[in-house]
Amino acid sequence: MDYVSALVPPVVMAVFFVGVIRVIVKTQGGANKAKEDAAVDAALARAEGTRQVSGRADA
């Protein structure tokens, strides 16, 4: 029975890992994709603007 107790934790972790991967794959795209892409684009634009402003102040 020691082999059963040794195999249970890896099997449980593997099942959990597969579940996490399935959730990640399923949530890619879909109805919220445009909203998420817009949020990322806005964050990148803010970061780019901040970098340009700080770059000009140093020059």
Predicted model as a PDB file, atoms N, CA, C, CB and O in Angstrom, pLDDT in the B-factor column:
MODEL        1                                                                  
ATOM      1  N   MET A   1       0.822  -1.208   0.000  1.00 79.00           N  
ATOM      2  CA  MET A   1       0.000   0.000   0.000  1.00 79.00           C  
ATOM      3  C   MET A   1       0.860   1.263   0.000  1.00 79.00           C  
ATOM      4  CB  MET A   1      -0.932   0.003   1.210  1.00 79.00           C  
ATOM      5  O   MET A   1       0.347   2.358  -0.231  1.00 79.00           O  
ATOM      6  N   ASP A   2       2.144   1.124   0.253  1.00 88.00           N  
ATOM      7  CA  ASP A   2       3.004   2.304   0.230  1.00 88.00           C  
ATOM      8  C   ASP A   2       3.081   2.913  -1.161  1.00 88.00           C  
ATOM      9  CB  ASP A   2       4.401   1.949   0.716  1.00 88.00           C  
ATOM     10  O   ASP A   2       3.202   4.129  -1.308  1.00 88.00           O  
ATOM     11  N   TYR A   3       3.010   2.069  -2.179  1.00 87.00           N  
ATOM     12  CA  TYR A   3       3.077   2.602  -3.536  1.00 87.00           C  
ATOM     13  C   TYR A   3       1.852   3.442  -3.869  1.00 87.00           C  
ATOM     14  CB  TYR A   3       3.218   1.469  -4.541  1.00 87.00           C  
ATOM     15  O   TYR A   3       1.953   4.395  -4.642  1.00 87.00           O  
ATOM     16  N   VAL A   4       0.700   3.108  -3.302  1.00 89.00           N  
ATOM     17  CA  VAL A   4      -0.507   3.899  -3.538  1.00 89.00           C  
ATOM     18  C   VAL A   4      -0.351   5.278  -2.910  1.00 89.00           C  
ATOM     19  CB  VAL A   4      -1.756   3.183  -2.970  1.00 89.00           C  
ATOM     20  O   VAL A   4      -0.662   6.285  -3.547  1.00 89.00           O  
ATOM     21  N   SER A   5       0.122   5.336  -1.680  1.00 90.00           N  
ATOM     22  CA  SER A   5       0.303   6.632  -1.023  1.00 90.00           C  
ATOM     23  C   SER A   5       1.414   7.430  -1.684  1.00 90.00           C  
ATOM     24  CB  SER A   5       0.610   6.440   0.463  1.00 90.00           C  
ATOM     25  O   SER A   5       1.419   8.658  -1.596  1.00 90.00           O  
ATOM     26  N   ALA A   6       2.354   6.768  -2.343  1.00 92.00           N  
ATOM     27  CA  ALA A   6       3.413   7.481  -3.055  1.00 92.00           C  
ATOM     28  C   ALA A   6       2.920   8.017  -4.393  1.00 92.00           C  
ATOM     29  CB  ALA A   6       4.614   6.567  -3.273  1.00 92.00           C  
ATOM     30  O   ALA A   6       3.442   9.023  -4.872  1.00 92.00           O  
ATOM     31  N   LEU A   7       1.941   7.381  -5.002  1.00 92.00           N  
ATOM     32  CA  LEU A   7       1.453   7.802  -6.315  1.00 92.00           C  
ATOM     33  C   LEU A   7       0.307   8.817  -6.248  1.00 92.00           C  
ATOM     34  CB  LEU A   7       1.002   6.597  -7.088  1.00 92.00           C  
ATOM     35  O   LEU A   7       0.077   9.537  -7.219  1.00 92.00           O  
ATOM     36  N   VAL A   8      -0.400   8.889  -5.147  1.00 94.00           N  
ATOM     37  CA  VAL A   8      -1.562   9.777  -5.059  1.00 94.00           C  
ATOM     38  C   VAL A   8      -1.180  11.257  -5.234  1.00 94.00           C  
ATOM     39  CB  VAL A   8      -2.260   9.581  -3.715  1.00 94.00           C  
ATOM     40  O   VAL A   8      -1.820  11.930  -6.042  1.00 94.00           O  
ATOM     41  N   PRO A   9      -0.188  11.798  -4.533  1.00 94.00           N  
ATOM     42  CA  PRO A   9       0.118  13.225  -4.713  1.00 94.00           C  
ATOM     43  C   PRO A   9       0.490  13.613  -6.151  1.00 94.00           C  
ATOM     44  CB  PRO A   9       1.245  13.607  -3.798  1.00 94.00           C  
ATOM     45  O   PRO A   9      -0.010  14.631  -6.630  1.00 94.00           O  
ATOM     46  N   PRO A  10       1.339  12.862  -6.865  1.00 94.00           N  
ATOM     47  CA  PRO A  10       1.626  13.244  -8.247  1.00 94.00           C  
ATOM     48  C   PRO A  10       0.405  13.168  -9.159  1.00 94.00           C  
ATOM     49  CB  PRO A  10       2.713  12.365  -8.798  1.00 94.00           C  
ATOM     50  O   PRO A  10       0.242  13.992 -10.060  1.00 94.00           O  
ATOM     51  N   VAL A  11      -0.445  12.182  -8.923  1.00 95.00           N  
ATOM     52  CA  VAL A  11      -1.651  12.057  -9.747  1.00 95.00           C  
ATOM     53  C   VAL A  11      -2.583  13.230  -9.486  1.00 95.00           C  
ATOM     54  CB  VAL A  11      -2.377  10.719  -9.463  1.00 95.00           C  
ATOM     55  O   VAL A  11      -3.150  13.791 -10.424  1.00 95.00           O  
ATOM     56  N   VAL A  12      -2.747  13.604  -8.230  1.00 95.00           N  
ATOM     57  CA  VAL A  12      -3.606  14.737  -7.896  1.00 95.00           C  
ATOM     58  C   VAL A  12      -3.043  16.021  -8.504  1.00 95.00           C  
ATOM     59  CB  VAL A  12      -3.746  14.882  -6.363  1.00 95.00           C  
ATOM     60  O   VAL A  12      -3.796  16.825  -9.053  1.00 95.00           O  
ATOM     61  N   MET A  13      -1.733  16.220  -8.414  1.00 97.00           N  
ATOM     62  CA  MET A  13      -1.122  17.415  -9.001  1.00 97.00           C  
ATOM     63  C   MET A  13      -1.259  17.424 -10.514  1.00 97.00           C  
ATOM     64  CB  MET A  13       0.350  17.504  -8.615  1.00 97.00           C  
ATOM     65  O   MET A  13      -1.490  18.477 -11.108  1.00 97.00           O  
ATOM     66  N   ALA A  14      -1.122  16.268 -11.145  1.00 97.00           N  
ATOM     67  CA  ALA A  14      -1.268  16.189 -12.600  1.00 97.00           C  
ATOM     68  C   ALA A  14      -2.687  16.531 -13.023  1.00 97.00           C  
ATOM     69  CB  ALA A  14      -0.894  14.791 -13.102  1.00 97.00           C  
ATOM     70  O   ALA A  14      -2.883  17.254 -13.999  1.00 97.00           O  
ATOM     71  N   VAL A  15      -3.674  16.024 -12.306  1.00 97.00           N  
ATOM     72  CA  VAL A  15      -5.071  16.336 -12.629  1.00 97.00           C  
ATOM     73  C   VAL A  15      -5.332  17.823 -12.435  1.00 97.00           C  
ATOM     74  CB  VAL A  15      -6.038  15.503 -11.754  1.00 97.00           C  
ATOM     75  O   VAL A  15      -5.987  18.448 -13.269  1.00 97.00           O  
ATOM     76  N   PHE A  16      -4.836  18.392 -11.358  1.00 97.00           N  
ATOM     77  CA  PHE A  16      -5.004  19.822 -11.114  1.00 97.00           C  
ATOM     78  C   PHE A  16      -4.331  20.640 -12.210  1.00 97.00           C  
ATOM     79  CB  PHE A  16      -4.433  20.203  -9.742  1.00 97.00           C  
ATOM     80  O   PHE A  16      -4.900  21.621 -12.688  1.00 97.00           O  
ATOM     81  N   PHE A  17      -3.126  20.245 -12.609  1.00 98.00           N  
ATOM     82  CA  PHE A  17      -2.392  20.957 -13.646  1.00 98.00           C  
ATOM     83  C   PHE A  17      -3.150  20.930 -14.971  1.00 98.00           C  
ATOM     84  CB  PHE A  17      -1.000  20.351 -13.821  1.00 98.00           C  
ATOM     85  O   PHE A  17      -3.249  21.950 -15.654  1.00 98.00           O  
ATOM     86  N   VAL A  18      -3.683  19.768 -15.332  1.00 97.00           N  
ATOM     87  CA  VAL A  18      -4.473  19.660 -16.563  1.00 97.00           C  
ATOM     88  C   VAL A  18      -5.692  20.561 -16.476  1.00 97.00           C  
ATOM     89  CB  VAL A  18      -4.904  18.198 -16.817  1.00 97.00           C  
ATOM     90  O   VAL A  18      -6.053  21.203 -17.462  1.00 97.00           O  
ATOM     91  N   GLY A  19      -6.325  20.620 -15.330  1.00 95.00           N  
ATOM     92  CA  GLY A  19      -7.487  21.504 -15.155  1.00 95.00           C  
ATOM     93  C   GLY A  19      -7.116  22.963 -15.313  1.00 95.00           C  
ATOM     94  O   GLY A  19      -7.853  23.722 -15.942  1.00 95.00           O  
ATOM     95  N   VAL A  20      -5.986  23.371 -14.753  1.00 96.00           N  
ATOM     96  CA  VAL A  20      -5.542  24.760 -14.884  1.00 96.00           C  
ATOM     97  C   VAL A  20      -5.258  25.093 -16.343  1.00 96.00           C  
ATOM     98  CB  VAL A  20      -4.286  25.014 -14.025  1.00 96.00           C  
ATOM     99  O   VAL A  20      -5.653  26.154 -16.826  1.00 96.00           O  
ATOM    100  N   ILE A  21      -4.583  24.199 -17.043  1.00 95.00           N  
ATOM    101  CA  ILE A  21      -4.287  24.431 -18.460  1.00 95.00           C  
ATOM    102  C   ILE A  21      -5.572  24.533 -19.272  1.00 95.00           C  
ATOM    103  CB  ILE A  21      -3.399  23.306 -19.016  1.00 95.00           C  
ATOM    104  O   ILE A  21      -5.671  25.372 -20.167  1.00 95.00           O  
ATOM    105  N   ARG A  22      -6.552  23.693 -18.973  1.00 94.00           N  
ATOM    106  CA  ARG A  22      -7.831  23.753 -19.703  1.00 94.00           C  
ATOM    107  C   ARG A  22      -8.529  25.085 -19.464  1.00 94.00           C  
ATOM    108  CB  ARG A  22      -8.756  22.593 -19.279  1.00 94.00           C  
ATOM    109  O   ARG A  22      -9.089  25.664 -20.395  1.00 94.00           O  
ATOM    110  N   VAL A  23      -8.502  25.576 -18.231  1.00 90.00           N  
ATOM    111  CA  VAL A  23      -9.127  26.870 -17.941  1.00 90.00           C  
ATOM    112  C   VAL A  23      -8.405  27.985 -18.690  1.00 90.00           C  
ATOM    113  CB  VAL A  23      -9.119  27.152 -16.422  1.00 90.00           C  
ATOM    114  O   VAL A  23      -9.049  28.874 -19.248  1.00 90.00           O  
ATOM    115  N   ILE A  24      -7.086  27.946 -18.707  1.00 87.00           N  
ATOM    116  CA  ILE A  24      -6.318  28.982 -19.411  1.00 87.00           C  
ATOM    117  C   ILE A  24      -6.650  28.972 -20.895  1.00 87.00           C  
ATOM    118  CB  ILE A  24      -4.803  28.774 -19.205  1.00 87.00           C  
ATOM    119  O   ILE A  24      -6.860  30.027 -21.493  1.00 87.00           O  
ATOM    120  N   VAL A  25      -6.699  27.791 -21.490  1.00 85.00           N  
ATOM    121  CA  VAL A  25      -6.972  27.692 -22.923  1.00 85.00           C  
ATOM    122  C   VAL A  25      -8.400  28.146 -23.225  1.00 85.00           C  
ATOM    123  CB  VAL A  25      -6.752  26.246 -23.420  1.00 85.00           C  
ATOM    124  O   VAL A  25      -8.632  28.833 -24.220  1.00 85.00           O  
ATOM    125  N   LYS A  26      -9.343  27.774 -22.387  1.00 84.00           N  
ATOM    126  CA  LYS A  26     -10.736  28.154 -22.638  1.00 84.00           C  
ATOM    127  C   LYS A  26     -10.969  29.648 -22.493  1.00 84.00           C  
ATOM    128  CB  LYS A  26     -11.652  27.410 -21.697  1.00 84.00           C  
ATOM    129  O   LYS A  26     -11.835  30.199 -23.173  1.00 84.00           O  
ATOM    130  N   THR A  27     -10.223  30.314 -21.631  1.00 80.00           N  
ATOM    131  CA  THR A  27     -10.463  31.737 -21.411  1.00 80.00           C  
ATOM    132  C   THR A  27      -9.719  32.609 -22.418  1.00 80.00           C  
ATOM    133  CB  THR A  27     -10.055  32.119 -20.003  1.00 80.00           C  
ATOM    134  O   THR A  27      -9.890  33.828 -22.409  1.00 80.00           O  
ATOM    135  N   GLN A  28      -8.908  32.028 -23.275  1.00 80.00           N  
ATOM    136  CA  GLN A  28      -8.249  32.807 -24.313  1.00 80.00           C  
ATOM    137  C   GLN A  28      -9.278  33.101 -25.398  1.00 80.00           C  
ATOM    138  CB  GLN A  28      -7.003  32.051 -24.897  1.00 80.00           C  
ATOM    139  O   GLN A  28      -9.962  32.199 -25.882  1.00 80.00           O  
ATOM    140  N   GLY A  29      -9.378  34.357 -25.769  1.00 73.00           N  
ATOM    141  CA  GLY A  29     -10.359  34.721 -26.786  1.00 73.00           C  
ATOM    142  C   GLY A  29     -11.731  34.883 -26.181  1.00 73.00           C  
ATOM    143  O   GLY A  29     -11.858  35.168 -24.991  1.00 73.00           O  
ATOM    144  N   GLY A  30     -12.743  34.709 -26.972  1.00 73.00           N  
ATOM    145  CA  GLY A  30     -14.102  34.803 -26.475  1.00 73.00           C  
ATOM    146  C   GLY A  30     -14.612  36.224 -26.448  1.00 73.00           C  
ATOM    147  O   GLY A  30     -14.052  37.109 -27.096  1.00 73.00           O  
ATOM    148  N   ALA A  31     -15.679  36.442 -25.694  1.00 73.00           N  
ATOM    149  CA  ALA A  31     -16.371  37.720 -25.675  1.00 73.00           C  
ATOM    150  C   ALA A  31     -15.529  38.824 -25.061  1.00 73.00           C  
ATOM    151  CB  ALA A  31     -17.665  37.592 -24.925  1.00 73.00           C  
ATOM    152  O   ALA A  31     -15.649  39.980 -25.465  1.00 73.00           O  
ATOM    153  N   ASN A  32     -14.690  38.502 -24.108  1.00 76.00           N  
ATOM    154  CA  ASN A  32     -13.911  39.534 -23.421  1.00 76.00           C  
ATOM    155  C   ASN A  32     -12.573  39.831 -24.081  1.00 76.00           C  
ATOM    156  CB  ASN A  32     -13.675  39.123 -22.004  1.00 76.00           C  
ATOM    157  O   ASN A  32     -11.815  40.666 -23.586  1.00 76.00           O  
ATOM    158  N   LYS A  33     -12.269  39.162 -25.190  1.00 79.00           N  
ATOM    159  CA  LYS A  33     -10.958  39.329 -25.807  1.00 79.00           C  
ATOM    160  C   LYS A  33     -10.719  40.775 -26.229  1.00 79.00           C  
ATOM    161  CB  LYS A  33     -10.821  38.405 -27.011  1.00 79.00           C  
ATOM    162  O   LYS A  33      -9.639  41.312 -25.985  1.00 79.00           O  
ATOM    163  N   ALA A  34     -11.686  41.403 -26.845  1.00 81.00           N  
ATOM    164  CA  ALA A  34     -11.506  42.792 -27.301  1.00 81.00           C  
ATOM    165  C   ALA A  34     -11.282  43.722 -26.119  1.00 81.00           C  
ATOM    166  CB  ALA A  34     -12.729  43.260 -28.115  1.00 81.00           C  
ATOM    167  O   ALA A  34     -10.436  44.615 -26.181  1.00 81.00           O  
ATOM    168  N   LYS A  35     -12.042  43.518 -25.033  1.00 83.00           N  
ATOM    169  CA  LYS A  35     -11.895  44.360 -23.850  1.00 83.00           C  
ATOM    170  C   LYS A  35     -10.520  44.156 -23.206  1.00 83.00           C  
ATOM    171  CB  LYS A  35     -13.012  44.057 -22.834  1.00 83.00           C  
ATOM    172  O   LYS A  35      -9.881  45.119 -22.783  1.00 83.00           O  
ATOM    173  N   GLU A  36     -10.073  42.909 -23.133  1.00 81.00           N  
ATOM    174  CA  GLU A  36      -8.762  42.630 -22.553  1.00 81.00           C  
ATOM    175  C   GLU A  36      -7.654  43.208 -23.428  1.00 81.00           C  
ATOM    176  CB  GLU A  36      -8.563  41.118 -22.372  1.00 81.00           C  
ATOM    177  O   GLU A  36      -6.688  43.775 -22.917  1.00 81.00           O  
ATOM    178  N   ASP A  37      -7.792  43.063 -24.746  1.00 86.00           N  
ATOM    179  CA  ASP A  37      -6.784  43.618 -25.655  1.00 86.00           C  
ATOM    180  C   ASP A  37      -6.730  45.135 -25.538  1.00 86.00           C  
ATOM    181  CB  ASP A  37      -7.081  43.210 -27.107  1.00 86.00           C  
ATOM    182  O   ASP A  37      -5.646  45.718 -25.573  1.00 86.00           O  
ATOM    183  N   ALA A  38      -7.886  45.784 -25.400  1.00 88.00           N  
ATOM    184  CA  ALA A  38      -7.912  47.237 -25.256  1.00 88.00           C  
ATOM    185  C   ALA A  38      -7.242  47.667 -23.951  1.00 88.00           C  
ATOM    186  CB  ALA A  38      -9.358  47.754 -25.305  1.00 88.00           C  
ATOM    187  O   ALA A  38      -6.537  48.676 -23.921  1.00 88.00           O  
ATOM    188  N   ALA A  39      -7.453  46.922 -22.891  1.00 90.00           N  
ATOM    189  CA  ALA A  39      -6.823  47.253 -21.608  1.00 90.00           C  
ATOM    190  C   ALA A  39      -5.306  47.108 -21.696  1.00 90.00           C  
ATOM    191  CB  ALA A  39      -7.378  46.352 -20.486  1.00 90.00           C  
ATOM    192  O   ALA A  39      -4.570  47.943 -21.171  1.00 90.00           O  
ATOM    193  N   VAL A  40      -4.844  46.063 -22.351  1.00 90.00           N  
ATOM    194  CA  VAL A  40      -3.395  45.864 -22.507  1.00 90.00           C  
ATOM    195  C   VAL A  40      -2.809  46.957 -23.387  1.00 90.00           C  
ATOM    196  CB  VAL A  40      -3.092  44.469 -23.110  1.00 90.00           C  
ATOM    197  O   VAL A  40      -1.743  47.491 -23.078  1.00 90.00           O  
ATOM    198  N   ASP A  41      -3.489  47.301 -24.482  1.00 92.00           N  
ATOM    199  CA  ASP A  41      -3.007  48.367 -25.360  1.00 92.00           C  
ATOM    200  C   ASP A  41      -2.931  49.695 -24.621  1.00 92.00           C  
ATOM    201  CB  ASP A  41      -3.913  48.500 -26.585  1.00 92.00           C  
ATOM    202  O   ASP A  41      -1.981  50.455 -24.811  1.00 92.00           O  
ATOM    203  N   ALA A  42      -3.918  49.984 -23.781  1.00 92.00           N  
ATOM    204  CA  ALA A  42      -3.908  51.235 -23.019  1.00 92.00           C  
ATOM    205  C   ALA A  42      -2.758  51.250 -22.016  1.00 92.00           C  
ATOM    206  CB  ALA A  42      -5.250  51.432 -22.291  1.00 92.00           C  
ATOM    207  O   ALA A  42      -2.099  52.275 -21.845  1.00 92.00           O  
ATOM    208  N   ALA A  43      -2.515  50.133 -21.359  1.00 93.00           N  
ATOM    209  CA  ALA A  43      -1.410  50.056 -20.400  1.00 93.00           C  
ATOM    210  C   ALA A  43      -0.073  50.217 -21.107  1.00 93.00           C  
ATOM    211  CB  ALA A  43      -1.447  48.723 -19.638  1.00 93.00           C  
ATOM    212  O   ALA A  43       0.820  50.897 -20.600  1.00 93.00           O  
ATOM    213  N   LEU A  44       0.071  49.600 -22.269  1.00 92.00           N  
ATOM    214  CA  LEU A  44       1.317  49.738 -23.023  1.00 92.00           C  
ATOM    215  C   LEU A  44       1.513  51.168 -23.507  1.00 92.00           C  
ATOM    216  CB  LEU A  44       1.330  48.777 -24.211  1.00 92.00           C  
ATOM    217  O   LEU A  44       2.634  51.677 -23.506  1.00 92.00           O  
ATOM    218  N   ALA A  45       0.434  51.815 -23.919  1.00 92.00           N  
ATOM    219  CA  ALA A  45       0.533  53.202 -24.366  1.00 92.00           C  
ATOM    220  C   ALA A  45       0.939  54.113 -23.207  1.00 92.00           C  
ATOM    221  CB  ALA A  45      -0.806  53.669 -24.971  1.00 92.00           C  
ATOM    222  O   ALA A  45       1.748  55.024 -23.386  1.00 92.00           O  
ATOM    223  N   ARG A  46       0.376  53.868 -22.013  1.00 91.00           N  
ATOM    224  CA  ARG A  46       0.760  54.668 -20.849  1.00 91.00           C  
ATOM    225  C   ARG A  46       2.230  54.457 -20.517  1.00 91.00           C  
ATOM    226  CB  ARG A  46      -0.115  54.314 -19.636  1.00 91.00           C  
ATOM    227  O   ARG A  46       2.949  55.411 -20.221  1.00 91.00           O  
ATOM    228  N   ALA A  47       2.670  53.217 -20.566  1.00 90.00           N  
ATOM    229  CA  ALA A  47       4.069  52.918 -20.254  1.00 90.00           C  
ATOM    230  C   ALA A  47       4.986  53.555 -21.290  1.00 90.00           C  
ATOM    231  CB  ALA A  47       4.303  51.391 -20.196  1.00 90.00           C  
ATOM    232  O   ALA A  47       6.034  54.095 -20.936  1.00 90.00           O  
ATOM    233  N   GLU A  48       4.614  53.501 -22.541  1.00 87.00           N  
ATOM    234  CA  GLU A  48       5.420  54.113 -23.603  1.00 87.00           C  
ATOM    235  C   GLU A  48       5.464  55.625 -23.432  1.00 87.00           C  
ATOM    236  CB  GLU A  48       4.856  53.752 -24.992  1.00 87.00           C  
ATOM    237  O   GLU A  48       6.521  56.236 -23.594  1.00 87.00           O  
ATOM    238  N   GLY A  49       4.329  56.235 -23.106  1.00 84.00           N  
ATOM    239  CA  GLY A  49       4.287  57.679 -22.887  1.00 84.00           C  
ATOM    240  C   GLY A  49       5.139  58.095 -21.707  1.00 84.00           C  
ATOM    241  O   GLY A  49       5.833  59.110 -21.769  1.00 84.00           O  
ATOM    242  N   THR A  50       5.095  57.338 -20.649  1.00 80.00           N  
ATOM    243  CA  THR A  50       5.912  57.634 -19.467  1.00 80.00           C  
ATOM    244  C   THR A  50       7.393  57.504 -19.784  1.00 80.00           C  
ATOM    245  CB  THR A  50       5.540  56.701 -18.308  1.00 80.00           C  
ATOM    246  O   THR A  50       8.204  58.317 -19.339  1.00 80.00           O  
ATOM    247  N   ARG A  51       7.742  56.481 -20.553  1.00 74.00           N  
ATOM    248  CA  ARG A  51       9.135  56.282 -20.914  1.00 74.00           C  
ATOM    249  C   ARG A  51       9.645  57.419 -21.801  1.00 74.00           C  
ATOM    250  CB  ARG A  51       9.309  54.940 -21.621  1.00 74.00           C  
ATOM    251  O   ARG A  51      10.783  57.862 -21.652  1.00 74.00           O  
ATOM    252  N   GLN A  52       8.808  57.886 -22.717  1.00 73.00           N  
ATOM    253  CA  GLN A  52       9.214  58.972 -23.604  1.00 73.00           C  
ATOM    254  C   GLN A  52       9.366  60.276 -22.825  1.00 73.00           C  
ATOM    255  CB  GLN A  52       8.195  59.146 -24.742  1.00 73.00           C  
ATOM    256  O   GLN A  52      10.302  61.040 -23.063  1.00 73.00           O  
ATOM    257  N   VAL A  53       8.442  60.532 -21.888  1.00 70.00           N  
ATOM    258  CA  VAL A  53       8.518  61.761 -21.107  1.00 70.00           C  
ATOM    259  C   VAL A  53       9.756  61.745 -20.217  1.00 70.00           C  
ATOM    260  CB  VAL A  53       7.247  61.943 -20.258  1.00 70.00           C  
ATOM    261  O   VAL A  53      10.464  62.748 -20.127  1.00 70.00           O  
ATOM    262  N   SER A  54      10.026  60.620 -19.558  1.00 69.00           N  
ATOM    263  CA  SER A  54      11.199  60.550 -18.690  1.00 69.00           C  
ATOM    264  C   SER A  54      12.483  60.602 -19.517  1.00 69.00           C  
ATOM    265  CB  SER A  54      11.163  59.266 -17.837  1.00 69.00           C  
ATOM    266  O   SER A  54      13.495  61.114 -19.040  1.00 69.00           O  
ATOM    267  N   GLY A  55      12.463  60.090 -20.729  1.00 63.00           N  
ATOM    268  CA  GLY A  55      13.620  60.137 -21.594  1.00 63.00           C  
ATOM    269  C   GLY A  55      13.943  61.562 -22.030  1.00 63.00           C  
ATOM    270  O   GLY A  55      15.114  61.928 -22.133  1.00 63.00           O  
ATOM    271  N   ARG A  56      12.927  62.359 -22.282  1.00 60.00           N  
ATOM    272  CA  ARG A  56      13.129  63.765 -22.671  1.00 60.00           C  
ATOM    273  C   ARG A  56      13.633  64.590 -21.503  1.00 60.00           C  
ATOM    274  CB  ARG A  56      11.826  64.369 -23.206  1.00 60.00           C  
ATOM    275  O   ARG A  56      14.422  65.513 -21.704  1.00 60.00           O  
ATOM    276  N   ALA A  57      13.205  64.285 -20.297  1.00 54.00           N  
ATOM    277  CA  ALA A  57      13.621  65.081 -19.130  1.00 54.00           C  
ATOM    278  C   ALA A  57      15.101  64.857 -18.839  1.00 54.00           C  
ATOM    279  CB  ALA A  57      12.771  64.718 -17.884  1.00 54.00           C  
ATOM    280  O   ALA A  57      15.776  65.760 -18.344  1.00 54.00           O  
ATOM    281  N   ASP A  58      15.610  63.675 -19.137  1.00 53.00           N  
ATOM    282  CA  ASP A  58      17.019  63.390 -18.892  1.00 53.00           C  
ATOM    283  C   ASP A  58      17.933  64.014 -19.941  1.00 53.00           C  
ATOM    284  CB  ASP A  58      17.239  61.900 -18.849  1.00 53.00           C  
ATOM    285  O   ASP A  58      19.110  64.253 -19.672  1.00 53.00           O  
ATOM    286  N   ALA A  59      17.410  64.274 -21.112  1.00 49.00           N  
ATOM    287  CA  ALA A  59      18.253  64.770 -22.206  1.00 49.00           C  
ATOM    288  C   ALA A  59      18.588  66.228 -22.087  1.00 49.00           C  
ATOM    289  CB  ALA A  59      17.588  64.535 -23.511  1.00 49.00           C  
ATOM    290  O   ALA A  59      19.290  66.772 -22.940  1.00 49.00           O  
TER     291      ALA A  59                                                      
ENDMDL                                                                          
END                                                                             
